[in-house]
Amino acid sequence: MDDPFPHHYETSLSWAPEGQASIEASPRPPILAGPPPQFGGENRWWSPEHLFISSINLCLLLTFRTIAEKSKLAVKNYHSQIKGKLEKTPQGLMFTEALMEVKVSIPKGEKDKTLRLLGMAEKHCLISNSLKTKVSTKLEVSEI
């Protein structure tokens, strides 16, 4: 991170009468988005709900990757899945929890170090730190 804080990010949104929207942040490819099927949308669209939980999942990966690289941990494989729970609350609809299942493969003898670094990544994930939603992580580390 060579850029001084604060950092600024920008996206644009265009809506089409058919119901879908296009989210853009040039030079990245656009994302076709709209409501999920539960709210009258189509399954092929990225919904705000999917983008929300994906951002939590991606942030943990990128935070862990940065910490692992700085700590000289040779990660062989990383796969994660996230499930978010959307509920009606007195404050309105909100994600009340998100559960990530993370599977990491690392060299033999590095399990304790990996668990410590994953814990650091959870603690420093800026997306999770910015939420009201309870984020939990289930870790599975295998040594190869």
N, C-alpha and C positions, 0 to 999 in steps of 0.2 A: 504494500500500500504506500505508494509514493505521493499520491494526491492528498493535499491537506483537507481536513474536515471543515465544514460539512460537505458531504457528497450529495449530488442531486441526480434524480432519475426522472425520466419522462416517457410516457407512452401516449398514443392517440387511439381513438376509438371511432369507428364508422359503423353505423347501423344500416341494415338493409330491410325493406318492408317484409321480406320473407321470414324475418325473425332472428336471423343470425347477425352477429357483429364481427368486425375484423379488428383485432388488437394489433397495433404496430409500434415498433420501436426501432426505427431504421438504424443500421442496415440489416437487422434480423428479419427472417421471414415472418409474415403475418400469422396470427393464430386465429382460426375460425372459432368463434365463441358464441355462447347463448345459454339459455336456461337448461338445466338438466331435465331429463324426462319427467321427474317428479313434479316439476313446475311447468310442464307443457312444452319443453324443448325436445331436441333430438339427441340421441345417444352419441352421434358423431361429433357434436360440438364440445369444446372445452368450456366447462361451466365455471362461474366464480368459485363454486364449492371445490371443484377439482383443482383449479389453479391455486386456491388457498392452501389446501393440504399438500399439494405438490411443492409449494414454496417452502414449507416446513421441512419436507423430506430433502429437497435439494440443498437447503441451507446447512443441514446437519452434515451431509456428504462433503460439501465444499469446506466447511469448517474443519471437519476431521481430516480431510485431505491435506489442508494447509498445515495443521498441527503435526500430522504424521510425517510430512516431508521435512519439516523443521527438526523433528525428532529422529530422523533417519530410520523410520519404520518402513520396511518394504512390504506394502500391502499387495497381496497377490490377486485378491478379488473382493469386491464390495457389492452387495445387493441389498436393497431395502424396499419395504412396502409400508404404506401408511394407510390407516383407516380413520376417518373422522366421523364423529357422532354429532349430528345436527339435531337440536331439540328446541321445542317451544319452552321458553323460560319467561319469568315475569317481565324481563327486559325485552322480550321478543325472541325471534329466531336467533340462535347462536350456536356455534360449535362449542360444545361443552368439554369435549376431550378429543385428543388425537393420539393414536397408538402407532408407533413405528416399530417394525420388526427389522432389525439390521443383522445381516450375516456377513462376516468378514473372514477372509482367509489370509493367514500371515505365516511367516517362517516359524519353524519349531523354536520354542524357548522364548517367544515374544508375547505370550498371552497376557501376562500381568501388565506389561507395558501398553499393549493394545487396549485393554479395558480401562486403564488410567487415561489414555489419550482420548478414547471415546467419551469418557466422563467429562473431560475438559471441553470436548467439542459440544456436548449437550449444554454445558454451563455457558459457553460463549456464542452459541448460535443466535445471531441477531434477530432472526425472524421469531423464534420461540420466545426470546426475551421481550419482544414487542407485543405479545398477545395476552389476552385474558384466558384463552383456552388452555386447559391442562394438557401438557404434552408429556407422554411417557414413552420410554424406549425399552424394548426387549432385545437384548444382545445375544448373538450366537457367534462365538469365535472358534474357528477351526485352524489348527496348525497343519501346515503341509510340509 
